[in-house]
Amino acid sequence: MKAQKIIRGGFLAGHRTYILSGMGILSAIASYLVGDTDLFLTMQSVFTLDGIYFLRKTGETKRNSHAKNTGKISKSRR
């Protein structure tokens, strides 16, 4: 039972995109601080990963609000 919970992600299930974007942002900042990249490349990476994070967040918000609104529309028509 515990192995299935770990395989499916446990308490982090559904948060993989957020974790990967956060790790990517930290990696871009660390590579700038070490001197491997310049500021332009760092900001480009950060903005790209922020876009991925916010696109995922926006999709979840729209799905949840759409499900709530469809119920209200169908009830008002009755």
N, CA, C and O atoms as a MOPAC input file, in Angstrom:
PM7 MOZYME 1SCF
protein

 N      0.82200 1    -1.19500 1     0.00000 1
 C      0.00000 1     0.00000 1     0.00000 1
 C      0.86700 1     1.26000 1     0.00000 1
 O      0.59200 1     2.20500 1    -0.74000 1
 N      1.90800 1     1.27300 1     0.82600 1
 C      2.78700 1     2.43700 1     0.88200 1
 C      3.57200 1     2.62100 1    -0.40600 1
 O      3.82600 1     3.75000 1    -0.82600 1
 N      3.96000 1     1.51300 1    -1.03700 1
 C      4.72300 1     1.59100 1    -2.28300 1
 C      3.88200 1     2.24800 1    -3.37900 1
 O      4.40500 1     3.04700 1    -4.15600 1
 N      2.59900 1     1.92700 1    -3.45400 1
 C      1.71100 1     2.53900 1    -4.44800 1
 C      1.59500 1     4.04300 1    -4.21400 1
 O      1.56800 1     4.82300 1    -5.16600 1
 N      1.52900 1     4.44400 1    -2.96100 1
 C      1.42400 1     5.86900 1    -2.64100 1
 C      2.68100 1     6.61000 1    -3.08100 1
 O      2.59800 1     7.72100 1    -3.60400 1
 N      3.83200 1     6.00600 1    -2.87300 1
 C      5.09700 1     6.62800 1    -3.27500 1
 C      5.20200 1     6.69000 1    -4.79300 1
 O      5.63600 1     7.70100 1    -5.34500 1
 N      4.80500 1     5.60800 1    -5.47700 1
 C      4.88800 1     5.57000 1    -6.93700 1
 C      3.98600 1     6.63200 1    -7.55500 1
 O      4.36500 1     7.25600 1    -8.54600 1
 N      2.81400 1     6.84600 1    -6.99500 1
 C      1.86800 1     7.82500 1    -7.54000 1
 C      2.17000 1     9.25600 1    -7.12400 1
 O      1.49000 1    10.17900 1    -7.57100 1
 N      3.16200 1     9.45900 1    -6.28700 1
 C      3.58100 1    10.80300 1    -5.94000 1
 C      3.30100 1    11.21100 1    -4.51400 1
 O      3.84400 1    12.21200 1    -4.04700 1
 N      2.47900 1    10.47500 1    -3.81500 1
 C      2.18000 1    10.80100 1    -2.42200 1
 C      1.57900 1    12.18300 1    -2.29000 1
 O      0.67800 1    12.55100 1    -3.04300 1
 N      2.07500 1    12.94700 1    -1.33600 1
 C      1.52500 1    14.28200 1    -1.10500 1
 C      1.99200 1    15.28800 1    -2.15800 1
 O      1.49700 1    16.41400 1    -2.18500 1
 N      2.92600 1    14.91100 1    -3.01900 1
 C      3.38800 1    15.80100 1    -4.09300 1
 C      2.71200 1    15.49600 1    -5.43700 1
 O      3.08800 1    16.07300 1    -6.45800 1
 N      1.73700 1    14.61000 1    -5.44700 1
 C      1.05800 1    14.25700 1    -6.69800 1
 C      0.38300 1    15.49400 1    -7.28200 1
 O     -0.32400 1    16.21300 1    -6.57700 1
 N      0.60300 1    15.73600 1    -8.56400 1
 C      0.00200 1    16.88100 1    -9.23200 1
 C      0.81400 1    18.15900 1    -9.14000 1
 O      0.40600 1    19.18500 1    -9.68400 1
 N      1.95200 1    18.12200 1    -8.46600 1
 C      2.78000 1    19.31400 1    -8.29500 1
 C      4.10800 1    19.20600 1    -9.04200 1
 O      5.01500 1    20.00300 1    -8.80500 1
 N      4.22900 1    18.24200 1    -9.92800 1
 C      5.49100 1    18.01300 1   -10.61800 1
 C      5.92200 1    19.22200 1   -11.44900 1
 O      7.10100 1    19.57700 1   -11.45400 1
 N      4.98600 1    19.85400 1   -12.14500 1
 C      5.32300 1    21.01400 1   -12.97600 1
 C      5.87000 1    22.15000 1   -12.12100 1
 O      6.83700 1    22.81100 1   -12.50000 1
 N      5.25300 1    22.37300 1   -10.97600 1
 C      5.70200 1    23.45200 1   -10.09500 1
 C      7.09200 1    23.17600 1    -9.53800 1
 O      7.92400 1    24.07900 1    -9.44900 1
 N      7.33600 1    21.93500 1    -9.16600 1
 C      8.64600 1    21.57400 1    -8.61600 1
 C      9.72700 1    21.71500 1    -9.68900 1
 O     10.80300 1    22.25100 1    -9.42500 1
 N      9.43600 1    21.23200 1   -10.89800 1
 C     10.42800 1    21.32600 1   -11.97200 1
 C     10.69700 1    22.76800 1   -12.37200 1
 O     11.84500 1    23.12000 1   -12.64500 1
 N      9.65900 1    23.62400 1   -12.41500 1
 C      9.91200 1    25.03200 1   -12.74700 1
 C     10.72400 1    25.71500 1   -11.65100 1
 O     11.62400 1    26.50300 1   -11.94100 1
 N     10.41000 1    25.41600 1   -10.40000 1
 C     11.16700 1    26.01000 1    -9.30600 1
 C     12.62300 1    25.58300 1    -9.31700 1
 O     13.51800 1    26.39800 1    -9.09200 1
 N     12.86200 1    24.30700 1    -9.57800 1
 C     14.24400 1    23.81900 1    -9.64700 1
 C     14.97400 1    24.42000 1   -10.84400 1
 O     16.16700 1    24.70900 1   -10.75400 1
 N     14.28400 1    24.61100 1   -11.95000 1
 C     14.89900 1    25.23400 1   -13.12100 1
 C     15.28900 1    26.67400 1   -12.85800 1
 O     16.35500 1    27.12600 1   -13.27600 1
 N     14.40600 1    27.40200 1   -12.15100 1
 C     14.70500 1    28.80100 1   -11.80700 1
 C     15.91100 1    28.86400 1   -10.87200 1
 O     16.81100 1    29.68300 1   -11.06100 1
 N     15.92300 1    27.99600 1    -9.86500 1
 C     17.07300 1    27.96600 1    -8.95300 1
 C     18.35800 1    27.60200 1    -9.69500 1
 O     19.42300 1    28.14700 1    -9.40700 1
 N     18.25300 1    26.69000 1   -10.64000 1
 C     19.42100 1    26.30200 1   -11.42700 1
 C     19.92600 1    27.45400 1   -12.29200 1
 O     21.13400 1    27.65600 1   -12.40800 1
 N     19.01400 1    28.20700 1   -12.89700 1
 C     19.41600 1    29.34600 1   -13.73200 1
 C     20.10100 1    30.42200 1   -12.87900 1
 O     21.11000 1    30.99500 1   -13.29100 1
 N     19.55800 1    30.68800 1   -11.70900 1
 C     20.15500 1    31.69600 1   -10.82300 1
 C     21.52200 1    31.22300 1   -10.33200 1
 O     22.47000 1    32.00700 1   -10.27500 1
 N     21.62100 1    29.94000 1    -9.97700 1
 C     22.90300 1    29.40700 1    -9.50600 1
 C     23.95900 1    29.45800 1   -10.60200 1
 O     25.11800 1    29.76800 1   -10.32900 1
 N     23.57100 1    29.15700 1   -11.84300 1
 C     24.56700 1    29.20000 1   -12.92500 1
 C     25.02100 1    30.63200 1   -13.19200 1
 O     26.16600 1    30.85000 1   -13.58900 1
 N     24.14500 1    31.60700 1   -12.98200 1
 C     24.56300 1    33.01000 1   -13.11400 1
 C     25.53100 1    33.39200 1   -11.99600 1
 O     26.54900 1    34.04100 1   -12.23900 1
 N     25.20600 1    32.98700 1   -10.77800 1
 C     26.06000 1    33.33900 1    -9.64000 1
 C     27.43700 1    32.69000 1    -9.74000 1
 O     28.42900 1    33.27300 1    -9.30300 1
 N     27.50300 1    31.49400 1   -10.30800 1
 C     28.78500 1    30.81300 1   -10.47300 1
 C     29.58300 1    31.42900 1   -11.61800 1
 O     30.81400 1    31.38600 1   -11.61500 1
 N     28.88400 1    32.00000 1   -12.59400 1
 C     29.56200 1    32.63600 1   -13.71700 1
 C     29.46900 1    31.85400 1   -15.01400 1
 O     30.15900 1    32.17600 1   -15.98100 1
 N     28.63200 1    30.84000 1   -15.04800 1
 C     28.49900 1    30.03200 1   -16.26600 1
 C     27.67600 1    30.72900 1   -17.34500 1
 O     27.88800 1    30.48500 1   -18.53200 1
 N     26.74300 1    31.59000 1   -16.95400 1
 C     25.89800 1    32.29000 1   -17.92600 1
 C     25.89900 1    33.78400 1   -17.63200 1
 O     26.32400 1    34.22400 1   -16.56400 1
 N     25.41500 1    34.55300 1   -18.60000 1
 C     25.30100 1    35.98900 1   -18.37900 1
 C     23.87700 1    36.31400 1   -17.92300 1
 O     23.02200 1    35.43200 1   -17.83800 1
 N     23.64300 1    37.57800 1   -17.63500 1
 C     22.35200 1    37.99900 1   -17.09700 1
 C     21.22000 1    37.79500 1   -18.10000 1
 O     20.11300 1    37.42200 1   -17.71200 1
 N     21.48300 1    38.03400 1   -19.37800 1
 C     20.45400 1    37.88200 1   -20.40400 1
 C     19.94000 1    36.44600 1   -20.46800 1
 O     18.73000 1    36.22300 1   -20.48500 1
 N     20.83600 1    35.48400 1   -20.50300 1
 C     20.44600 1    34.08100 1   -20.58000 1
 C     19.72500 1    33.64000 1   -19.30900 1
 O     18.78500 1    32.84800 1   -19.36700 1
 N     20.16600 1    34.15200 1   -18.16600 1
 C     19.50300 1    33.82200 1   -16.90500 1
 C     18.07200 1    34.33500 1   -16.89700 1
 O     17.15200 1    33.60300 1   -16.53200 1
 N     17.87600 1    35.59000 1   -17.29800 1
 C     16.52100 1    36.15500 1   -17.30200 1
 C     15.64000 1    35.44600 1   -18.32800 1
 O     14.44900 1    35.25200 1   -18.08500 1
 N     16.20000 1    35.06200 1   -19.45700 1
 C     15.44300 1    34.32400 1   -20.46500 1
 C     14.95900 1    32.98900 1   -19.89300 1
 O     13.80900 1    32.60600 1   -20.10700 1
 N     15.80900 1    32.29700 1   -19.18500 1
 C     15.42400 1    31.02200 1   -18.57700 1
 C     14.37100 1    31.21800 1   -17.49900 1
 O     13.40300 1    30.46100 1   -17.42200 1
 N     14.56000 1    32.22600 1   -16.67600 1
 C     13.60500 1    32.48700 1   -15.59600 1
 C     12.23600 1    32.84600 1   -16.16100 1
 O     11.22500 1    32.33700 1   -15.67500 1
 N     12.17600 1    33.70000 1   -17.16500 1
 C     10.88700 1    34.08900 1   -17.74300 1
 C     10.20100 1    32.90300 1   -18.42300 1
 O      8.97900 1    32.77100 1   -18.34900 1
 N     10.96800 1    32.05200 1   -19.07600 1
 C     10.39000 1    30.87100 1   -19.71600 1
 C      9.79800 1    29.93200 1   -18.68000 1
 O      8.68200 1    29.44100 1   -18.84900 1
 N     10.53100 1    29.68100 1   -17.62100 1
 C     10.03500 1    28.77900 1   -16.58100 1
 C      8.87200 1    29.38900 1   -15.81500 1
 O      7.97100 1    28.66400 1   -15.39100 1
 N      8.86900 1    30.70800 1   -15.62800 1
 C      7.71100 1    31.36400 1   -15.01400 1
 C      6.48100 1    31.21100 1   -15.89900 1
 O      5.37400 1    30.99800 1   -15.40600 1
 N      6.68300 1    31.32100 1   -17.20800 1
 C      5.56600 1    31.14800 1   -18.13600 1
 C      4.96000 1    29.76100 1   -18.03700 1
 O      3.73800 1    29.61100 1   -18.05800 1
 N      5.80400 1    28.74800 1   -17.93100 1
 C      5.30800 1    27.38100 1   -17.77500 1
 C      4.51700 1    27.24600 1   -16.48400 1
 O      3.44700 1    26.63800 1   -16.46900 1
 N      5.03400 1    27.80600 1   -15.40900 1
 C      4.35700 1    27.74200 1   -14.11000 1
 C      2.99100 1    28.41200 1   -14.18300 1
 O      1.99100 1    27.83700 1   -13.75200 1
 N      2.94400 1    29.62400 1   -14.72700 1
 C      1.68500 1    30.36500 1   -14.73200 1
 C      0.69400 1    29.82000 1   -15.74500 1
 O     -0.51300 1    29.93300 1   -15.53200 1
 N      1.16100 1    29.22900 1   -16.84500 1
 C      0.23800 1    28.57500 1   -17.77500 1
 C     -0.44400 1    27.39300 1   -17.10700 1
 O     -1.64500 1    27.18700 1   -17.28300 1
 N      0.30000 1    26.63100 1   -16.35500 1
 C     -0.28400 1    25.49200 1   -15.63600 1
 C     -1.27000 1    25.98300 1   -14.59400 1
 O     -2.35700 1    25.42200 1   -14.45200 1
 N     -0.90300 1    27.02400 1   -13.86500 1
 C     -1.76300 1    27.57200 1   -12.83100 1
 C     -3.04800 1    28.13300 1   -13.43200 1
 O     -4.12600 1    27.94400 1   -12.86700 1
 N     -2.95000 1    28.81700 1   -14.56400 1
 C     -4.11500 1    29.39100 1   -15.22200 1
 C     -5.04600 1    28.29600 1   -15.72100 1
 O     -6.26500 1    28.42800 1   -15.60900 1
 N     -4.50000 1    27.22900 1   -16.26400 1
 C     -5.32200 1    26.12300 1   -16.74200 1
 C     -6.10800 1    25.46900 1   -15.62500 1
 O     -7.26900 1    25.10700 1   -15.81400 1
 N     -5.49400 1    25.31200 1   -14.46400 1
 C     -6.20500 1    24.72700 1   -13.32600 1
 C     -7.31300 1    25.64200 1   -12.85300 1
 O     -8.40000 1    25.17000 1   -12.52000 1
 N     -7.06400 1    26.94200 1   -12.81600 1
 C     -8.07100 1    27.89900 1   -12.35900 1
 C     -9.26400 1    27.91500 1   -13.30400 1
 O    -10.40900 1    27.94500 1   -12.85300 1
 N     -9.01000 1    27.89600 1   -14.60800 1
 C    -10.09900 1    27.91200 1   -15.58300 1
 C    -10.91200 1    26.63400 1   -15.51900 1
 O    -12.13800 1    26.67800 1   -15.62500 1
 N    -10.25300 1    25.49300 1   -15.34700 1
 C    -10.98300 1    24.23000 1   -15.25500 1
 C    -11.88800 1    24.22200 1   -14.04000 1
 O    -13.03800 1    23.79000 1   -14.13300 1
 N    -11.39800 1    24.68700 1   -12.90800 1
 C    -12.19600 1    24.68600 1   -11.68500 1
 C    -13.34800 1    25.67300 1   -11.78100 1
 O    -14.46200 1    25.34900 1   -11.36800 1
 N    -13.11500 1    26.86300 1   -12.31100 1
 C    -14.18400 1    27.84800 1   -12.40000 1
 C    -15.20300 1    27.44200 1   -13.45900 1
 O    -16.39000 1    27.73300 1   -13.31000 1
 N    -14.76200 1    26.77500 1   -14.52500 1
 C    -15.68400 1    26.32700 1   -15.56300 1
 C    -16.63900 1    25.27000 1   -15.00800 1
 O    -17.82900 1    25.27600 1   -15.32500 1
 N    -16.12400 1    24.38100 1   -14.19500 1
 C    -16.97300 1    23.35000 1   -13.61000 1
 C    -18.01100 1    23.96500 1   -12.67600 1
 O    -19.14700 1    23.49300 1   -12.61900 1
 N    -17.63600 1    25.00500 1   -11.95000 1
 C    -18.58500 1    25.66800 1   -11.05400 1
 C    -19.62500 1    26.44300 1   -11.84700 1
 O    -20.80400 1    26.42900 1   -11.49200 1
 N    -19.21300 1    27.11700 1   -12.91000 1
 C    -20.13600 1    27.93000 1   -13.69300 1
 C    -21.13400 1    27.09600 1   -14.47300 1
 O    -22.26900 1    27.53200 1   -14.66200 1
 N    -20.75500 1    25.91600 1   -14.93300 1
 C    -21.68600 1    25.11300 1   -15.71600 1
 C    -22.86500 1    24.68200 1   -14.86500 1
 O    -23.99000 1    24.59300 1   -15.35700 1
 N    -22.62200 1    24.41800 1   -13.61500 1
 C    -23.72800 1    24.04500 1   -12.72800 1
 C    -24.68500 1    25.18900 1   -12.52100 1
 O    -25.89700 1    24.97700 1   -12.47200 1
 N    -24.17200 1    26.40300 1   -12.39700 1
 C    -25.01200 1    27.57400 1   -12.18000 1
 C    -25.85100 1    27.87500 1   -13.41500 1
 O    -27.01300 1    28.26200 1   -13.29100 1
 N    -25.28100 1    27.70400 1   -14.59800 1
 C    -26.02000 1    27.98600 1   -15.82300 1
 C    -27.16600 1    26.99600 1   -15.98200 1
 O    -28.28100 1    27.39400 1   -16.31900 1
 N    -26.90800 1    25.71600 1   -15.74400 1
 C    -27.93800 1    24.71700 1   -15.93200 1
 C    -29.05800 1    24.88900 1   -14.91000 1
 O    -30.21600 1    24.61900 1   -15.23000 1
 N    -28.75300 1    25.32400 1   -13.70700 1
 C    -29.79100 1    25.53400 1   -12.70500 1
 C    -30.64900 1    26.75000 1   -13.03500 1
 O    -31.85300 1    26.74600 1   -12.77700 1
 N    -30.04500 1    27.78600 1   -13.59900 1
 C    -30.82600 1    28.99800 1   -13.89200 1
 C    -31.77400 1    28.79200 1   -15.06600 1
 O    -32.78000 1    29.49500 1   -15.17000 1
 N    -31.47600 1    27.84500 1   -15.95200 1
 C    -32.34200 1    27.58800 1   -17.10000 1
 C    -33.56200 1    26.75700 1   -16.75100 1
 O    -34.53100 1    26.72600 1   -17.51000 1
 N    -33.52600 1    26.09500 1   -15.63300 1
 C    -34.64400 1    25.21800 1   -15.25600 1
 C    -35.79600 1    25.95900 1   -14.72600 1
 O    -36.80700 1    25.35500 1   -14.36900 1

